[in-house]
């Protein structure tokens, strides 16, 4: 008829939420880090580019 396990409350696990939060945090940090790295790289390449009106140096 009825199994004794049917009346037990369903377990709510907390660890999947911690894994999901860690994954989302890792993605957000990766996006922020890469945007900073790209900005830094663009600033360096613009700074070291020769001016178009200056003569070539030996």
N, C-alpha and C positions, 0 to 999 in steps of 0.2 A: 504494500500500500504506500504509505509515506516513508521515505527514507529519513533517518535522523539528521542527515546533513542538509536537508531542504530547509530547515528552520534556522540554520546558522546565518548570521548577518554576513553580507559580502565584505571582504577585506578591501580596504582602500590603501593601496601602497603609496608611499610618499617618494620613494627613490626615483620613479620615472620623471617626476616633476623637477627633481634636482638635476637629473641628466639633461632634460630639456632646457632648463635655465642655464646650465653650463654651456650647452651647444649654442644657444642664442647669444650668450655673452661672448663666446669665442668668435662668432660671426661678426658681431658688432665691433669688437676690438680689432679684428682683421680688416674690416672696412675702414675704420678710423686710421689704423696704422698705415694702410696702403695709400689712403688719400694724403696723409702727411708726407709719406715717402715720395709720392708723385709730385706734390707741391715743392718739396725740397729739391728734387731732381730738376724740375723746371727752372727754379730760381738759380741753381748752379749752372745750368746750360745757358741761360740767358746772360748771366754775369760773365762767363768766360768766352762768349761769342765775340769775334772781332767787330769793330765798328765798320760799317760799309764805306764811310768817307775817309778813314785813316789809311795811309799808305802801308804797304806790306813791310814788316821789319825783318832784318836779317838776323 
